[in-house]
Amino acid sequence: MYMYNPTEHQQSTAMAPSAGRGTFTAFGARHVKGVAVSRWVAAVCFVIAGALVVAFGHWWGLVFFVAAGLNGSLAYLVPRWNLRRDAPKAAKLSA
């Protein structure tokens, strides 16, 4: 029978995990540039789709611009978050 160890799942207090760390996949963590490029491409596609839908007179096409903004902002910010997260590790290695 397995005994529960209350300290088994505790994290170290050296560095707290960021709030968004669990929202991205391991693939995205390994291929940051590729995921960022694909997010930019998706953002451009959302802008084109939104422009076409709005041009044909449907107001709900503005939702595509919200999706484009979200994808564009994540494409810009996620690589910077990863650099900031990895900076303490790089500083320890160079010291």
C-alpha positions in Angstrom: 0.0 0.0 0.0 1.3 3.4 -0.9 1.7 5.9 1.9 1.1 9.6 1.1 4.0 11.9 1.6 2.8 15.5 2.3 6.0 17.0 1.0 6.1 15.0 -2.2 4.5 17.6 -4.4 5.8 20.7 -2.8 7.8 23.0 -5.0 11.0 24.6 -4.0 10.8 28.2 -2.8 13.8 29.3 -4.9 11.7 30.4 -7.8 7.9 30.5 -8.0 6.3 29.3 -11.2 4.7 32.0 -13.4 0.9 32.0 -13.7 1.0 31.3 -17.4 3.5 28.5 -17.2 0.9 25.8 -17.1 -1.1 27.1 -20.1 1.5 26.3 -22.7 2.5 22.9 -24.0 5.9 21.3 -23.8 6.1 21.5 -27.6 5.7 25.3 -27.4 8.4 25.5 -24.8 10.8 23.6 -27.1 9.9 25.4 -30.3 9.4 29.0 -29.2 10.3 30.7 -32.5 8.2 28.3 -34.6 5.2 28.7 -32.4 5.6 32.5 -32.5 5.8 32.5 -36.3 2.7 30.4 -36.5 0.8 32.7 -34.2 1.8 35.7 -36.4 0.5 33.8 -39.4 -2.7 33.0 -37.6 -3.1 36.6 -36.6 -2.8 37.8 -40.2 -5.3 35.2 -41.3 -7.7 36.4 -38.6 -7.3 40.0 -39.8 -8.0 39.0 -43.4 -11.0 36.9 -42.4 -12.4 39.6 -40.2 -11.9 42.2 -42.9 -13.8 40.0 -45.5 -16.7 39.3 -43.1 -17.1 42.9 -42.1 -16.8 44.0 -45.7 -19.8 41.8 -46.5 -21.8 43.6 -43.8 -21.6 41.2 -40.8 -20.8 43.0 -37.6 -19.8 39.8 -35.8 -16.7 39.7 -38.0 -15.1 42.0 -35.5 -14.6 38.9 -33.3 -11.8 37.9 -35.7 -10.0 41.1 -34.8 -10.1 40.1 -31.1 -8.6 36.7 -32.0 -6.0 38.4 -34.1 -5.0 40.7 -31.3 -4.7 37.9 -28.8 -2.6 35.8 -31.2 -0.4 38.8 -32.1 0.2 39.7 -28.5 1.0 36.1 -27.5 3.4 35.8 -30.4 5.2 38.9 -29.2 5.1 38.2 -25.5 5.7 34.5 -25.0 9.3 34.5 -26.3 10.1 37.4 -24.0 8.5 35.6 -21.0 10.7 32.5 -21.8 13.8 34.7 -21.9 12.9 36.2 -18.6 12.1 32.9 -17.1 15.4 31.4 -18.3 17.6 34.4 -17.4 18.4 33.2 -13.8 19.5 29.8 -15.1 21.8 31.5 -17.7 23.3 33.8 -15.1 24.1 30.8 -12.8 25.8 29.0 -15.7 27.9 31.9 -16.7 29.0 32.7 -13.1 
